[in-house]
Amino acid sequence: MSDEKEKRMAENYKITHGIPIGDKEVVLGVDEKAEMPYLCAFYTSNELFGSYTDCMVADDYVEIVEMFAERVKAQCVKIREEQAKVTVPREVITADMCLPLKNDDSLEGKVAAVRTDSIRPEYRSAEHQLVLVTGGNGARGGARGSACFCTNLYTGERSRWER
């Protein structure tokens, strides 16, 4: 068995750099054998699959790195705009601010805080962390499963988190 990490690929392009920011990851890939050996794309994924979109290829490495940097910057601007619209205090909810949770405690119908290590750094604040647990096997006390279905208290968006 090899210690080498499994290569991430977009077609024949080996992904060499990726910066997850906001709702996407900006990636840069290389295929030395291709006529256009450099790729810049957005990557998104969910529990089922991932996809690369807005793919651009070039034979000029500097051009692709500039595009990569521009896309990262655009994602940062988008996050700042979203943060500016938040109407509640943007503090991080930490474990010491919460009641301890036992394995046999039911979470169904309760407000929970999503752990910061489960969220990208730019989303580590109350408006992204506080959820109403609405169901899922992981929401039940002593359940074998871990899936919790939730509604974000700030946005109303539905999501799935692991207990």
VEXDREN-2710 file (C-alpha; in Angstrom, 1 decimal):
% VEXDREN-2710
k/r/px/py/pz
1/MET/0.0/0.0/0.0
2/SER/1.4/3.4/-1.0
3/ASP/1.7/6.3/1.4
4/GLU/1.2/8.7/-1.5
5/LYS/-2.1/10.6/-1.4
6/GLU/-4.6/9.7/-4.2
7/LYS/-4.2/12.1/-7.0
8/ARG/-7.2/14.4/-7.6
9/MET/-8.0/14.6/-11.3
10/ALA/-10.2/16.7/-13.6
11/GLU/-10.2/14.6/-16.8
12/ASN/-6.4/14.3/-17.4
13/TYR/-5.5/17.3/-15.4
14/LYS/-3.8/16.6/-12.1
15/ILE/-5.1/19.1/-9.5
16/THR/-2.0/20.7/-8.0
17/HIS/-3.6/23.6/-6.1
18/GLY/-6.9/24.3/-4.6
19/ILE/-8.3/27.0/-2.3
20/PRO/-11.8/26.4/-0.8
21/ILE/-13.4/29.8/-0.3
22/GLY/-17.1/30.5/0.0
23/ASP/-19.4/28.1/-1.8
24/LYS/-16.6/26.8/-4.2
25/GLU/-13.0/25.7/-4.4
26/VAL/-10.8/27.3/-7.0
27/VAL/-8.5/24.7/-8.5
28/LEU/-5.4/24.7/-10.7
29/GLY/-4.5/21.6/-12.7
30/VAL/-1.7/20.4/-14.9
31/ASP/-1.6/17.9/-17.8
32/GLU/2.0/18.1/-19.2
33/LYS/1.0/16.0/-22.3
34/ALA/-1.9/18.3/-23.4
35/GLU/-1.6/21.0/-26.0
36/MET/-3.1/23.3/-23.4
37/PRO/-1.4/21.9/-20.2
38/TYR/-2.8/24.3/-17.6
39/LEU/-6.4/24.3/-16.2
40/CYS/-8.2/26.7/-13.8
41/ALA/-11.7/25.7/-12.7
42/PHE/-14.2/25.9/-9.9
43/TYR/-14.9/22.7/-7.9
44/THR/-18.1/22.0/-5.9
45/SER/-19.3/18.9/-4.2
46/ASN/-22.0/17.4/-2.0
47/GLU/-22.4/14.0/-0.3
48/LEU/-23.0/12.3/-3.7
49/PHE/-20.6/13.8/-6.3
50/GLY/-18.3/16.6/-7.2
51/SER/-18.1/18.7/-10.4
52/TYR/-15.7/21.1/-12.1
53/THR/-17.2/24.1/-13.8
54/ASP/-16.1/27.2/-15.6
55/CYS/-13.0/25.4/-16.8
56/MET/-10.4/27.4/-18.6
57/VAL/-7.3/25.9/-20.2
58/ALA/-4.2/27.6/-21.5
59/ASP/-0.6/27.0/-22.6
60/ASP/0.6/29.9/-20.5
61/TYR/1.1/29.0/-16.9
62/VAL/1.3/32.7/-15.7
63/GLU/-2.1/33.4/-17.4
64/ILE/-3.7/30.5/-15.6
65/VAL/-2.2/31.4/-12.2
66/GLU/-3.5/35.0/-12.7
67/MET/-7.0/33.6/-13.4
68/PHE/-6.7/31.4/-10.4
69/ALA/-5.8/34.4/-8.2
70/GLU/-8.6/36.5/-9.7
71/ARG/-11.2/33.8/-9.0
72/VAL/-9.9/33.5/-5.4
73/LYS/-10.2/37.2/-5.0
74/ALA/-13.7/37.3/-6.5
75/GLN/-14.8/34.6/-4.0
76/CYS/-13.3/36.7/-1.1
77/VAL/-15.3/39.8/-2.3
78/LYS/-18.4/37.7/-2.4
79/ILE/-17.9/36.5/1.2
80/ARG/-17.2/40.1/2.4
81/GLU/-20.5/41.2/0.7
82/GLU/-22.4/38.4/2.4
83/GLN/-20.8/39.2/5.8
84/ALA/-21.7/42.9/5.4
85/LYS/-25.4/42.0/5.1
86/VAL/-25.5/40.0/8.4
87/THR/-27.8/41.6/11.0
88/VAL/-26.7/39.6/14.1
89/PRO/-23.5/39.6/16.0
90/ARG/-20.9/37.6/14.0
91/GLU/-19.3/35.8/17.0
92/VAL/-18.0/32.3/16.9
93/ILE/-20.1/29.8/19.0
94/THR/-17.6/27.7/21.0
95/ALA/-18.0/24.5/22.9
96/ASP/-17.7/26.3/26.2
97/MET/-20.8/28.4/25.3
98/CYS/-22.9/25.2/24.9
99/LEU/-24.4/22.6/27.2
100/PRO/-22.5/19.3/27.1
101/LEU/-24.0/16.6/24.9
102/LYS/-24.3/13.0/25.9
103/ASN/-24.6/10.2/23.4
104/ASP/-28.1/9.3/24.6
105/ASP/-29.4/12.9/24.4
106/SER/-32.0/13.5/21.7
107/LEU/-31.3/16.6/19.5
108/GLU/-34.6/16.5/17.7
109/GLY/-36.4/19.9/18.0
110/LYS/-33.5/21.5/19.7
111/VAL/-31.1/24.3/18.7
112/ALA/-27.6/23.1/18.2
113/ALA/-24.3/24.8/17.3
114/VAL/-22.3/23.2/14.4
115/ARG/-18.7/22.6/15.6
116/THR/-16.2/25.0/14.1
117/ASP/-14.0/22.3/12.8
118/SER/-16.9/21.1/10.6
119/ILE/-17.2/24.5/8.9
120/ARG/-14.8/26.4/6.6
121/PRO/-13.1/29.3/8.4
122/GLU/-15.0/32.0/6.6
123/TYR/-18.3/30.5/7.9
124/ARG/-17.3/30.2/11.6
125/SER/-19.8/32.5/13.1
126/ALA/-23.3/32.3/14.7
127/GLU/-25.3/32.9/11.5
128/HIS/-23.8/29.8/10.0
129/GLN/-23.5/27.7/13.2
130/LEU/-26.9/27.8/14.8
131/VAL/-29.4/25.3/13.5
132/LEU/-32.7/23.7/14.6
133/VAL/-32.3/19.9/14.4
134/THR/-35.4/18.6/12.6
135/GLY/-34.7/14.9/12.3
136/GLY/-32.3/12.2/11.1
137/ASN/-31.1/9.0/12.8
138/GLY/-28.2/10.9/14.4
139/ALA/-30.7/13.3/16.1
140/ARG/-32.1/10.5/18.2
141/GLY/-30.6/9.6/21.5
142/GLY/-28.4/6.5/21.5
143/ALA/-28.9/6.0/17.7
144/ARG/-26.3/4.2/15.6
145/GLY/-26.5/6.7/12.8
146/SER/-25.0/10.1/12.7
147/ALA/-27.0/12.1/10.2
148/CYS/-28.8/15.2/11.6
149/PHE/-31.2/17.2/9.3
150/CYS/-31.3/20.8/10.3
151/THR/-32.6/24.2/9.4
152/ASN/-30.3/27.2/9.7
153/LEU/-31.8/29.7/12.2
154/TYR/-30.5/32.7/10.3
155/THR/-31.1/31.8/6.7
156/GLY/-33.8/29.1/6.9
157/GLU/-31.7/26.9/4.6
158/ARG/-31.9/23.1/5.2
159/SER/-28.7/21.1/5.6
160/ARG/-27.3/17.8/6.8
161/TRP/-24.7/17.5/9.5
162/GLU/-23.0/14.6/11.2
163/ARG/-23.6/14.4/15.0
END
